[in-house]
């Protein structure tokens, strides 16, 4: 028998033998529980989050899956809120609500990750380099048209000029809203998209008008908020959005 016929015979025999075998069933996938937390410290314990992204809206609120790094970032915001409370900028009721929520979250984080790991992350954590929660659209073949028609601030007034604002830009500002307001920023400075002059002229337009597309929000201070252009491009650039509501270094006091 030739080598070719021998190969055909054994190959066919193997196929016939395997035809009568049953294919083993794969075990069912186990649920993957996860804890999602909003920037306002609302906690959601999810029974199965296998297909969930890191950032997701739950009950209309932007949340992120809890991790040691996210806990460290939330803790840094609590320290900022505590300083604002001591300075009289954050009411007692608001501070007590945040404190109770954070204490409950801290107990969950210790249960999930352990004290040693949390302390290790807290020791090396830098809030300035952390990317806060934001809704990021999934990559698609065609660009998605983002709805811009619904956002108007202030909603009870009609100004001469308006600047369209995307839902992604609003979500970015929502992520730092409490921290900014604890440092003295008003809602108008964060969210206003109406003005007396055409955008970007004048000082009427808020931060939300400047953080669309690949712009991300960085450090928040009493005087300014950092805007990072192209954070994933390899050559990011940084600008600052200043508020005229507090003294700035270049402002000179004019006496009567």
C-alpha positions in Angstrom: 0.0 0.0 0.0 1.4 3.4 -1.0 2.1 6.0 1.6 -0.7 8.2 0.2 -3.3 5.4 0.5 -2.2 4.7 4.0 -2.6 8.3 5.0 -6.1 8.4 3.5 -7.1 5.2 5.3 -6.0 6.4 8.7 -7.4 9.8 8.2 -10.8 8.5 7.2 -10.8 6.1 10.1 -10.1 8.9 12.5 -12.9 10.9 11.2 -15.4 8.0 11.4 -14.3 7.4 15.0 -14.7 11.0 16.0 -18.1 11.2 14.3 -19.7 9.1 17.0 -18.2 11.1 19.9 -20.2 13.7 21.7 -18.8 17.3 21.8 -18.4 18.2 25.5 -20.5 21.2 26.6 -18.7 24.2 27.9 -19.6 25.1 31.5 -22.0 28.1 31.8 -20.3 31.4 32.4 -20.4 32.5 36.0 -21.8 35.9 36.9 -19.3 38.6 37.7 -20.5 40.9 40.5 -19.2 44.4 40.6 -19.6 47.6 42.6 -20.3 50.8 40.7 -20.0 54.2 42.4 -21.1 57.7 41.2 -19.0 60.8 41.8 -21.6 61.7 44.3 -20.9 58.5 46.2 -24.0 56.6 45.3 -23.2 52.9 45.5 -24.7 50.2 43.2 -23.8 46.6 43.8 -24.3 44.8 40.4 -24.9 41.0 40.4 -23.5 40.4 36.9 -21.4 43.1 35.1 -19.6 40.8 32.6 -20.4 43.1 29.6 -20.4 46.4 31.4 -17.9 49.1 30.5 -15.8 50.8 33.2 -18.0 53.9 33.1 -21.8 53.6 32.8 -25.0 55.5 33.6 -27.1 53.9 36.3 -30.4 55.4 37.2 -29.5 58.5 35.2 -26.2 59.0 37.1 -22.7 58.5 35.7 -20.9 55.8 37.7 -17.5 53.9 37.5 -16.6 50.4 38.5 -15.0 50.5 41.9 -11.2 49.9 42.0 -8.4 50.9 44.4 -7.5 53.8 42.1 -11.0 55.1 41.8 -11.4 54.8 45.6 -8.2 56.9 46.0 -9.6 59.5 43.6 -12.9 59.7 45.5 -11.0 60.0 48.8 -9.0 63.0 47.3 -12.3 64.7 46.5 -13.5 64.1 50.0 -10.4 65.8 51.4 -11.2 68.8 49.1 -14.8 68.8 50.3 -13.6 68.6 54.0 -11.4 71.7 53.4 -14.3 73.5 51.8 -16.5 72.6 54.8 -13.9 73.9 57.3 -13.7 77.1 55.3 -17.4 77.6 55.5 -18.0 77.0 51.7 -19.8 73.7 52.1 -22.9 73.5 54.3 -23.0 71.2 57.3 -25.9 69.1 55.9 -24.1 68.5 52.6 -20.8 67.6 54.3 -22.5 65.1 56.7 -24.3 63.4 53.8 -21.0 63.1 51.9 -19.2 61.8 55.0 -21.8 59.1 55.7 -21.7 57.9 52.1 -17.9 57.8 52.0 -17.7 55.9 55.3 -20.0 53.2 53.8 -18.0 53.1 50.6 -14.7 52.8 52.5 -16.1 49.7 54.3 -17.0 48.2 50.9 -13.6 49.0 49.5 -11.8 47.3 52.4 -14.0 44.3 52.0 -13.2 44.1 48.3 -9.5 44.9 48.2 -8.2 44.8 51.7 -6.5 47.6 53.8 -3.0 46.9 52.7 -3.7 47.3 48.9 -5.7 50.4 49.5 -3.0 52.0 51.6 -0.4 51.1 49.0 -2.4 52.8 46.2 -3.2 55.8 48.4 0.5 56.3 49.1 1.4 56.6 45.4 -1.8 58.1 44.0 -1.8 61.4 42.1 -5.2 63.0 41.6 -3.8 65.3 38.9 -2.9 62.3 36.7 -6.2 60.4 37.2 -8.7 60.4 34.4 -12.2 60.9 36.0 -15.3 59.1 34.9 -16.8 60.1 31.6 -19.1 58.6 29.0 -16.9 57.8 26.0 -18.6 56.7 22.7 -17.6 53.3 21.3 -15.6 53.3 18.1 -17.8 52.9 15.1 -17.3 52.9 11.3 -19.3 56.1 10.9 -19.2 59.0 13.2 -22.2 59.4 15.5 -24.1 62.6 15.4 -24.3 63.8 19.0 -27.5 65.5 20.2 -26.8 69.1 21.0 -30.3 70.7 20.8 -31.5 70.2 24.4 -28.8 71.8 26.5 -29.6 75.4 27.5 -28.2 77.2 30.6 -29.7 79.2 32.1 -32.9 77.5 31.0 -35.3 80.2 32.1 -33.6 83.0 30.1 -33.1 83.7 26.4 -29.8 85.4 25.7 -28.7 86.9 22.4 -26.1 84.1 21.5 -26.0 80.4 22.2 -23.2 77.8 21.8 -24.2 74.1 21.1 -23.1 71.7 23.9 -22.8 67.9 23.6 -23.9 65.4 26.2 -20.3 64.2 26.5 -19.2 67.7 27.4 -21.9 67.9 30.1 -20.8 64.5 31.5 -17.2 65.7 31.8 -18.3 68.8 33.8 -20.7 66.7 35.9 -17.7 64.6 36.9 -15.9 67.5 38.6 -19.0 69.5 39.5 -18.9 68.9 43.3 -15.2 69.4 43.6 -15.4 72.7 41.6 -18.4 74.1 43.5 -16.7 73.2 46.8 -13.8 75.4 45.6 -16.2 78.3 44.9 -17.1 77.8 41.3 -20.8 78.7 40.4 -23.0 76.6 38.2 -23.0 79.3 35.6 -19.2 79.3 35.3 -19.4 75.5 34.7 -22.5 75.1 32.6 -23.6 78.4 30.9 -23.8 78.2 27.1 -25.6 81.5 26.4 -23.9 84.9 26.1 -24.2 88.5 25.1 -21.6 88.1 22.4 -20.9 85.3 19.9 -18.8 82.4 21.3 -16.1 82.6 22.6 -16.1 86.3 23.1 -16.9 87.8 26.5 -16.9 86.0 29.8 -20.4 84.6 29.8 -19.7 81.1 28.5 -19.0 78.3 31.0 -16.5 75.4 31.0 -19.0 73.1 29.3 -18.5 75.0 26.0 -14.7 74.3 26.0 -14.4 70.5 26.7 -16.0 68.8 23.7 -14.3 66.2 21.5 -10.9 65.0 22.8 -10.6 67.7 25.5 -10.5 66.3 29.1 -10.6 68.1 32.4 -7.6 68.0 34.7 -6.7 69.8 37.9 -9.4 72.0 39.5 -8.4 75.0 41.6 -10.2 78.0 43.0 -8.8 80.2 40.2 -8.8 77.9 37.2 -9.6 74.5 35.7 -7.2 72.6 33.5 -8.3 71.5 30.0 -6.1 68.8 28.4 -6.2 68.7 24.6 -5.5 65.3 23.0 -4.6 63.3 26.2 -4.2 60.1 24.1 -2.4 61.7 21.1 1.1 61.3 22.6 1.5 65.1 22.4 -1.1 66.6 24.7 -1.4 70.3 25.3 -2.8 72.0 28.4 -4.8 75.2 28.7 -6.6 76.7 31.7 -10.1 78.0 32.0 -10.0 80.9 34.5 -12.9 82.4 36.5 -13.3 86.2 36.7 -15.2 85.7 40.0 -11.9 85.6 42.1 -8.8 87.7 42.0 -6.3 86.6 39.3 -2.6 87.4 39.3 -2.9 89.8 36.3 -5.8 91.7 37.7 -5.1 95.0 39.3 -7.4 96.6 41.9 -8.6 100.0 40.9 -9.4 102.2 43.8 -12.1 104.9 43.6 
